[in-house]
Amino acid sequence: MHFLTSNAPFIAPQNSVQRMMFWVLIALLPGVITMIWQFGYGVLFNIIICLTTALTAEALMLRLRGRPILPFMSDLSAVVTALLLALALPTLAPWWIPFIGALIAIVIAKHLYGGLGYNPFNPAMVAFAVLMVSFPKSMTVWMLPHALQVDSVTFSDLISIIFQQQANPELIDAITAATPLDTMKTQLGLNQTIDEIRSASLFGSIAGTGWQWVSIAFLLGGCLLLAKKIISWHIPAGLLAGLFVISFIAYMSEPGLSPSPTFHLLSGGAMLGAFFIATDPVTAATTTKGRFIYGALIGVLTYIIRTWGGYPEGIAFAVILINMTVPLIDHYTQPRVYGHK
Amino acid sequence: MKLWRFNGGLPSLAEHKNESTHLPIEIAPVPNHLVYPLRQHIGNAATALVKVGDYVLRGQKIADAQGLISAPIHAASSGTVSQIADHLIPHPSGFSAPSISIKTDGLDKELAPSSQPDFRQLSAADLVSLIREAGIVGLGGAAFPTAIKLDNQSKSRRIDTLILNGAECEPYISCDDRLLKERADKVIEGVNVLLHLLGAKRAILAIEDNVPSTFKAIQTAVDKNNNPVINAVQIPTIYPTGGEKQLVQTLTGKEVPSGGIPADIGIVSINVGTVYAVQQAVIEGKPLTSRIITVTGEGVTTPRNLEVRIGTPISTLIDVCNGYTQYAERLIMGGPMMGFALMNDEIPVVKASNCILVASKHEAVTEKQAMPCIRCGLCASACPVSLLPQQLYWFSRSEQLEKAEKINLLDCIECGCCDVVCPSHIPLVQHFRYAKSALKVQHHEKHLSNIARERFEAREDRLTKEKAERAEKSRIKKAALKEKSAKETIDAAINRAKAKKQNPTEGEG
């Protein structure tokens, strides 16, 4: 009898890119639901526009590059990129913000660099940074969190704000607000103390009305990823530890002028960044030790940008900048191989 | 006993031991013919001692070791040598190689076992040569001649620990497990021989904790033997804990130096099947002519653990197991992690064969669609020698062999862990095997070109020197000739003149 030959190991693979991305999507669900609850259906519009644009762009780019479309589309990586970008965008952003963002992420940051596995920078964060730098005004229209909404917003209001941008400016003023991080930065610039700033209703009981729950939801999703071993603990732990330590030092030395570590961890994108964005395997460091360092550097740089930089939130810029250091980190953190001194 | 943990590995790899671990060892019948590849061990091929038409007995040496690293081969049954020619051998590339074929006569006449004195009376050197003569090689799969491993003369330092490897970490295989269950006393006897030979201070017999009944059997045998330096130990079931380097680390916390052998840190590690072969040779005077093989997988009707005469064609074993099932897809020698697929069942089993796995479609993947590496690092977390497979892959694929070597490609043990955990389904081990052999070729070529250069330079030197010498010689010769001819002319003239003077009339007459 004749048999086919091939090479060991013969055991079927136990994992796939698709499975990993699938669990990332599942783990994002608590955060997505909390965001919709807190910030309304604008989140959904962002998600839908990002997804449609990203998937279309992905298919077109794969075709242009002569890659098999179905196997690559079904790895779900474009879906994850689109979703992460959508969750980072302000909830009342005009429709072309998620549209342009998704195009930049997939076409420029991903495929022009060689597609899945070859892009040095996190695609969603590149898109976020380009939007932030190019359209600063449209990138700040966050809806008031659920608990603070006085005027009710109808669905048609939402449509007209996002798609026609003909809504009554008074309405927009009434239903939008700067983010807690933004407000903190502006107010500190006006020589207010932390206590004065935090007395505003926007800041809530822990770290920002609405925002704190979103952060906690992302933290829960992150724990699911850890439990399913989709990510290792090193990057999130490094990032959160970096952010915590530097904000704790500042908080202890100047309590009146520095927001608490809790505020830094839970009021903005730290949790989303730590568990879902910095952990993007393609752009992160690859060694165990390197991953902790990589995470910690992002945490510290985030604090620096939030405190002394020009933007209220620093995660996106920190991730992109630390992406650049990955080859160096990898080079200097190679593990000792068995039998070597 | 304190145990250590090696990096990574696959703790949750499906073991597939239940298919065969309860099956007692059965003796496989004598096949119609036996085939002996002359090279079935690491080192030089053996040289045939018989010719076509010779009648041989079971236990008779039919090929002798050639050089130090080699092993003799013995016939496993009586019969006539029918052919000494190329035959398909168990090799991943489907090679043929010189082999001795024996047509058996079914009488199974045996050479009388040589009677042995008590091994305690024998010197280490005597025991080593006895083991060498018995043709014993590592039966765990590597097939390295055991005598060399045991020979103290080749060692840089004294051996204090003897490790008996009963950790059968590859899925499906249960030959060592059955051996330990059924013949524990003989294995322990073999351990005593090795302890005596090596003068080691302690012996550790390691068994995975997924076979507690085997551990009990061994523990009973150890207690009965009453040698306090022999210890049986249960170790966690984590593939590839049966790998020599991983087992050394698990049991001692020490690491075998890169490029070195366990003896460099005072350890000798030997598979339990090999220990049994040593017992057979030293105590019972029988050379290595048979071994235990697990025949298993969904592609075979009745899985069995068989004591098989080495040289038996695989087809005979399949017949013993009532043939193939309709699911038979792959014929694998060894386990599914490190074994290799064979083209057909005419290939004989050799000393190193521990398992014939007839795999179904879902037991052995037929084709994997490789996707781009996403640098997730799962491969590095799984690597039992702490390599960075993902970077090795990068360099291997782009043929940057020096860079791959620099990040320790040659330390890869090809266990397949990285391959199995890779979410992009990249055949990493295949890339590494290729890069390793390319590197070997490169080293060899460099070596050859160095030799060639030296030879060329030496030749040039020699030629210049010869030319100079020749020139010198011919100059001297010429000078001498010149001198000689001048002298001769003068002498001749003088002679002529003298003759003229003595006999003046002659010239005019």
HADDOCK unambig.tbl for C-alpha pairs under 7 A between the chains (distance, minus, plus):
assign (segid A and resid 1 and name CA) (segid B and resid 344 and name CA) 5.76 0.50 0.50
assign (segid A and resid 1 and name CA) (segid B and resid 345 and name CA) 6.52 0.50 0.50
assign (segid A and resid 2 and name CA) (segid B and resid 343 and name CA) 5.71 0.50 0.50
assign (segid A and resid 2 and name CA) (segid B and resid 344 and name CA) 4.76 0.50 0.50
assign (segid A and resid 3 and name CA) (segid B and resid 329 and name CA) 6.70 0.50 0.50
assign (segid A and resid 3 and name CA) (segid B and resid 330 and name CA) 5.74 0.50 0.50
assign (segid A and resid 3 and name CA) (segid B and resid 331 and name CA) 6.39 0.50 0.50
assign (segid A and resid 3 and name CA) (segid B and resid 342 and name CA) 6.81 0.50 0.50
assign (segid A and resid 3 and name CA) (segid B and resid 343 and name CA) 4.86 0.50 0.50
assign (segid A and resid 3 and name CA) (segid B and resid 344 and name CA) 5.78 0.50 0.50
assign (segid A and resid 4 and name CA) (segid B and resid 330 and name CA) 6.30 0.50 0.50
assign (segid A and resid 4 and name CA) (segid B and resid 343 and name CA) 6.14 0.50 0.50
assign (segid A and resid 5 and name CA) (segid B and resid 341 and name CA) 4.93 0.50 0.50
assign (segid A and resid 5 and name CA) (segid B and resid 342 and name CA) 6.09 0.50 0.50
assign (segid A and resid 5 and name CA) (segid B and resid 343 and name CA) 6.15 0.50 0.50
assign (segid A and resid 6 and name CA) (segid B and resid 341 and name CA) 6.12 0.50 0.50
assign (segid A and resid 7 and name CA) (segid B and resid 340 and name CA) 6.37 0.50 0.50
assign (segid A and resid 7 and name CA) (segid B and resid 341 and name CA) 6.93 0.50 0.50
assign (segid A and resid 7 and name CA) (segid B and resid 430 and name CA) 6.87 0.50 0.50
assign (segid A and resid 8 and name CA) (segid B and resid 336 and name CA) 6.62 0.50 0.50
assign (segid A and resid 8 and name CA) (segid B and resid 337 and name CA) 5.75 0.50 0.50
assign (segid A and resid 8 and name CA) (segid B and resid 338 and name CA) 5.56 0.50 0.50
assign (segid A and resid 8 and name CA) (segid B and resid 339 and name CA) 6.16 0.50 0.50
assign (segid A and resid 8 and name CA) (segid B and resid 340 and name CA) 6.04 0.50 0.50
assign (segid A and resid 9 and name CA) (segid B and resid 336 and name CA) 5.70 0.50 0.50
assign (segid A and resid 9 and name CA) (segid B and resid 337 and name CA) 4.17 0.50 0.50
assign (segid A and resid 9 and name CA) (segid B and resid 338 and name CA) 5.84 0.50 0.50
assign (segid A and resid 9 and name CA) (segid B and resid 416 and name CA) 5.57 0.50 0.50
assign (segid A and resid 10 and name CA) (segid B and resid 336 and name CA) 5.05 0.50 0.50
assign (segid A and resid 10 and name CA) (segid B and resid 337 and name CA) 6.09 0.50 0.50
assign (segid A and resid 10 and name CA) (segid B and resid 364 and name CA) 4.66 0.50 0.50
assign (segid A and resid 10 and name CA) (segid B and resid 365 and name CA) 5.56 0.50 0.50
assign (segid A and resid 11 and name CA) (segid B and resid 336 and name CA) 6.04 0.50 0.50
assign (segid A and resid 11 and name CA) (segid B and resid 337 and name CA) 6.62 0.50 0.50
assign (segid A and resid 11 and name CA) (segid B and resid 363 and name CA) 6.61 0.50 0.50
assign (segid A and resid 11 and name CA) (segid B and resid 364 and name CA) 5.59 0.50 0.50
assign (segid A and resid 11 and name CA) (segid B and resid 365 and name CA) 6.34 0.50 0.50
assign (segid A and resid 11 and name CA) (segid B and resid 420 and name CA) 6.75 0.50 0.50
assign (segid A and resid 12 and name CA) (segid B and resid 364 and name CA) 6.56 0.50 0.50
assign (segid A and resid 12 and name CA) (segid B and resid 365 and name CA) 5.35 0.50 0.50
assign (segid A and resid 12 and name CA) (segid B and resid 420 and name CA) 6.90 0.50 0.50
assign (segid A and resid 13 and name CA) (segid B and resid 420 and name CA) 4.81 0.50 0.50
assign (segid A and resid 13 and name CA) (segid B and resid 421 and name CA) 6.24 0.50 0.50
assign (segid A and resid 13 and name CA) (segid B and resid 422 and name CA) 6.99 0.50 0.50
assign (segid A and resid 13 and name CA) (segid B and resid 425 and name CA) 6.51 0.50 0.50
assign (segid A and resid 14 and name CA) (segid B and resid 420 and name CA) 6.31 0.50 0.50
assign (segid A and resid 14 and name CA) (segid B and resid 421 and name CA) 5.92 0.50 0.50
assign (segid A and resid 15 and name CA) (segid B and resid 421 and name CA) 6.11 0.50 0.50
assign (segid A and resid 15 and name CA) (segid B and resid 422 and name CA) 6.58 0.50 0.50
assign (segid A and resid 15 and name CA) (segid B and resid 423 and name CA) 4.71 0.50 0.50
assign (segid A and resid 16 and name CA) (segid B and resid 423 and name CA) 3.73 0.50 0.50
assign (segid A and resid 16 and name CA) (segid B and resid 424 and name CA) 5.89 0.50 0.50
assign (segid A and resid 17 and name CA) (segid B and resid 423 and name CA) 4.98 0.50 0.50
assign (segid A and resid 17 and name CA) (segid B and resid 424 and name CA) 5.91 0.50 0.50
assign (segid A and resid 116 and name CA) (segid B and resid 372 and name CA) 6.66 0.50 0.50
assign (segid A and resid 116 and name CA) (segid B and resid 374 and name CA) 6.89 0.50 0.50
assign (segid A and resid 117 and name CA) (segid B and resid 372 and name CA) 5.83 0.50 0.50
assign (segid A and resid 117 and name CA) (segid B and resid 373 and name CA) 5.53 0.50 0.50
assign (segid A and resid 117 and name CA) (segid B and resid 374 and name CA) 4.35 0.50 0.50
assign (segid A and resid 117 and name CA) (segid B and resid 375 and name CA) 6.85 0.50 0.50
assign (segid A and resid 281 and name CA) (segid B and resid 374 and name CA) 6.16 0.50 0.50
assign (segid A and resid 281 and name CA) (segid B and resid 375 and name CA) 5.57 0.50 0.50
assign (segid A and resid 281 and name CA) (segid B and resid 376 and name CA) 4.68 0.50 0.50
assign (segid A and resid 282 and name CA) (segid B and resid 374 and name CA) 4.94 0.50 0.50
assign (segid A and resid 282 and name CA) (segid B and resid 375 and name CA) 5.21 0.50 0.50
assign (segid A and resid 282 and name CA) (segid B and resid 376 and name CA) 6.73 0.50 0.50
assign (segid A and resid 286 and name CA) (segid B and resid 375 and name CA) 6.49 0.50 0.50
assign (segid A and resid 286 and name CA) (segid B and resid 376 and name CA) 6.81 0.50 0.50
assign (segid A and resid 286 and name CA) (segid B and resid 377 and name CA) 5.45 0.50 0.50
assign (segid A and resid 287 and name CA) (segid B and resid 377 and name CA) 6.98 0.50 0.50
assign (segid A and resid 335 and name CA) (segid B and resid 386 and name CA) 6.39 0.50 0.50
assign (segid A and resid 336 and name CA) (segid B and resid 386 and name CA) 6.74 0.50 0.50
assign (segid A and resid 337 and name CA) (segid B and resid 385 and name CA) 5.76 0.50 0.50
assign (segid A and resid 337 and name CA) (segid B and resid 386 and name CA) 4.97 0.50 0.50
assign (segid A and resid 337 and name CA) (segid B and resid 387 and name CA) 5.84 0.50 0.50
assign (segid A and resid 338 and name CA) (segid B and resid 255 and name CA) 6.60 0.50 0.50
assign (segid A and resid 338 and name CA) (segid B and resid 385 and name CA) 4.72 0.50 0.50
assign (segid A and resid 338 and name CA) (segid B and resid 386 and name CA) 6.21 0.50 0.50
assign (segid A and resid 339 and name CA) (segid B and resid 255 and name CA) 5.18 0.50 0.50
assign (segid A and resid 339 and name CA) (segid B and resid 256 and name CA) 5.31 0.50 0.50
assign (segid A and resid 339 and name CA) (segid B and resid 257 and name CA) 4.10 0.50 0.50
assign (segid A and resid 339 and name CA) (segid B and resid 258 and name CA) 4.51 0.50 0.50
assign (segid A and resid 340 and name CA) (segid B and resid 257 and name CA) 6.26 0.50 0.50
assign (segid A and resid 340 and name CA) (segid B and resid 258 and name CA) 5.78 0.50 0.50
